[in-house]
Amino acid sequence: MSVKLTFWKKVRLFRRYLNHQKNGVLVTCGICNSSNIEFSYQGEKERCQEGHKVVIYKSDYKCNDCSASCKNVQGWVKKID
């Protein structure tokens, strides 16, 4: 979910980046729009299929502000030359 960042959200995001979040993307809660998200599971499976490399990425998130949870599944595909 994409949300326009205000100046103060950008400051908080930059501070969080300096402290500990070096890699990854910013995830925003779909219920309360908070970016205070905890990753409870992350995993991936890789395979080759019909001339393509396929990576299936799964993750579970929990919002530390409103306790909402999210399951995320992404399929990344790259053509093999």
TORMIMAR-798291 format. One record per atom (N, C-alpha, C, O, CB): x, y, z; residue in one letter. Coordinates in steps of 0.02 Angstrom, whole numbers, plus 50000, padded with zeros to 5 digits. Glycine has a CB too. Layout:
<atoms>
XYZa
...
</atoms>
This chain:
<atoms>
500424994150000m
500005000050000m
500445006250000m
500885006850043m
499525000050061m
500345010749954s
500755016749949s
500405022649982s
499805023649973s
500905018349876s
500785026450019v
500525032250054v
501015038050042v
501625037050046v
500425030950130v
500745043950027k
501185049850019k
501515051450086k
501175051950137k
500775055949992k
502165052250085l
502535053550146l
502545061050162l
502705065150120l
503245050950140l
502365062750224t
502415069650247t
503135070950267t
503545066250271t
501925070950306t
503295077150279f
503975078950300f
504175075050363f
504725072250365f
504035086450313f
503735074750413w
503915071350475w
503975063850467w
504385060650500w
503395072950529w
503575060950423k
503645053750409k
504315052450375k
504635047350388k
503065051250365k
504525056950332k
505175056250299k
505745056650350k
506235052950346k
505275061650244k
505675061250397v
506185061950450v
506215055450491v
506755052950505v
506035068050496v
505635052850511r
505605046650550r
505905040750510r
506275036750538r
504885044950571r
505735040450446l
505995035150403l
506755035550397l
507095030450401l
505675035550334l
507015041550387f
507745042450382f
508085040550448f
508615037350447f
507905049650363f
507785042550504r
508065040750569r
508075033250579r
508555030350604r
507675044150626r
507525029950559r
507485022650564r
508005019450520r
508315014450539r
506775020250545r
508115022150460y
508625019550415y
509315020150446y
509715015450442y
508605023350348y
509465025850476l
510125026750507l
510235021950564l
510795019550575l
510205033850532l
509705020450601n
509765016050659n
509825008650642n
510265005250668n
509185017150704n
509385006150600h
509404998850590h
509104996350525h
509274990750505h
509044995650645h
508694999950490q
508394997250429q
508814999150369q
508725004450339q
507674999850421q
509284994750350k
509734996150295k
509484993250229k
509614996150177k
510424993450311k
509124987650231n
508904984350170n
508144983450172n
507844983450225n
509244977550161n
507854982650114g
507144981150110g
506724986950088g
506984992050064g
506904978750176g
506084986250096v
505604991250075v
505204993550136v
505174990050187v
505144988650019v
504904999250130l
504475001750182l
503784998750173l
503474999450120l
504445009550182l
503524995350224v
502864992350223v
502414996550267v
502594998250323v
502884984850246v
501824998150242t
501345002150279t
500734997950295t
500484994250252t
501145008450239t
500484998450356c
499894994750378c
499284996950337c
499165002950329c
499774995850453c
498904992250312g
498314993750273g
497724995950316g
497234998450289g
498114987750233g
497774995050382i
497234996950427i
497335003950455i
496895008250450i
497174991850484i
497925005150485c
498035011550520c
498565015950486c
498715021450510c
498255010250591c
498855013750429n
499365017450391n
500015018450428n
500415022650408n
499095024050371n
500145014650481s
500765015150517s
501325011650478s
501195006850441s
500695012050587s
501935013950487s
502505010450457s
502905006750511s
503475004650498s
502965015450420s
502625005950570n
502935002350625n
502754994950618n
502334992450655n
502695005150695n
503074991550571i
502904984750552i
503454979850573i
504054981350567i
502794984250476i
503244974150597e
503704968750618e
503634962950569e
503084960950553e
503554966450691e
504194960350546f
504204954550502f
504234948350546f
504734947350582f
504794954750452f
503724944150544s
503734938150585s
503984932050547s
504184927050577s
503044936750614s
503964932250480y
504214926750440y
504424929450372y
504084933750343y
503674921050432y
504984927050346q
505204928550278q
505514922250249q
505934919050282q
505694934550276q
505324920550189g
505614914650156g
505544915050081g
505124918850056g
505294908350182g
505944911250046e
505894911249973e
506064904349946e
506444900549976e
506364916449942e
505774902849888k
505914896649852k
506104898549781k
505794902949751k
505304891749854k
506614895249755e
506864896849688e
506814890749644e
506934885049666e
507604899249691e
506624891849580r
506584886249533r
506654889049462r
506564894949450r
505914882349541r
506814884549415c
506844886349345c
506254883149310c
506094877349322c
507514884149312c
505924887049266q
505324884549234q
505284887449164q
505224893549155q
504694886449275q
505314883249113e
505234885149043e
505654891149023e
505384895948995e
504504886549030e
506304891049037g
506754896449018g
506714902549062g
506964907849044g
506614898348949g
506414901949120h
506354907449167h
506584905349236h
506464899649257h
505634910149169h
506894909849270k
507054908849341k
506474911849381k
506284917549369k
507754912149361k
506194907949426v
505614910149465v
505794909849539v
506034904749564v
504984905749450v
505674915349574v
505774915549646v
505104917449678v
504824922749662v
506344920649666v
504864913249722i
504254914649759i
504454916949829i
504784913249866i
503774908349763i
504264922949846y
504444925949910y
503814926449953y
503304928949930y
504764933049901y
503854923950015k
503284924250061k
503504927650125k
504064926650148k
502994917150076k
503064931650154s
503224934950217s
502574936350255s
502044937050226s
503614941450205s
502644936650321d
502094938450365d
502294944650403d
502854945150428d
501914932550414d
501834949450407y
501964955650442y
501454956550498y
500904953850496y
501934961650393y
501664960450549k
501204962250602k
501314969650618k
501884971850625k
501314957850666k
500764973450622c
500814980450640c
500894981050715c
500494978450753c
500184984350616c
501414984550736n
501544985450808n
501094990750839n
501074991350900n
502264987350820n
500724994550798d
500274999650826d
499564997050836d
499264998150888d
500265005650780d
499284993650785c
498584991350791c
498504983850793c
497944981350798c
498174994050734c
499054980050789s
499074972650792s
498774969250732s
498644963250734s
498714970350854s
498654972850677a
498414969650616a
498964965250588a
499554966450600a
498174974950564a
498774960150550s
499284955750520s
499174955350444s
498624956750419s
499254948650551s
499704953350409c
499684953050336c
500104947150313c
500644945850340c
499944959650305c
499864943550263k
500244938350229k
500394940950159k
499944943250124k
499854931450227k
501014940550139n
501244943250075n
501554937650034n
501964933750059n
501744949050086n
501364937149970v
501664932349924v
501834936149860v
501414939549831v
501184926349909v
502474935549839q
502704938849778q
503024933649733q
503384929249756q
503194944549794q
502904934249668g
503224929949619g
503674934049575g
503444938349537g
502694926249576g
504324932849579w
504824936449539w
505054931849483w
505234926149495w
505434938749582w
505044934449421v
505204930449362v
505734934049321v
505684940049309v
504574928949319v
506254930249299k
506764933049255k
506904928049200k
506994922049212k
507424934649295k
506914930549138k
507054926249081k
507794924249082k
508224928449092k
506874929749015k
507924917849072i
508604915149070i
508844915348998i
508504912748953i
508634907949099i
509414918448986d
509674919048918d
510034912748897d
510284912348840d
510154924848912d
</atoms>
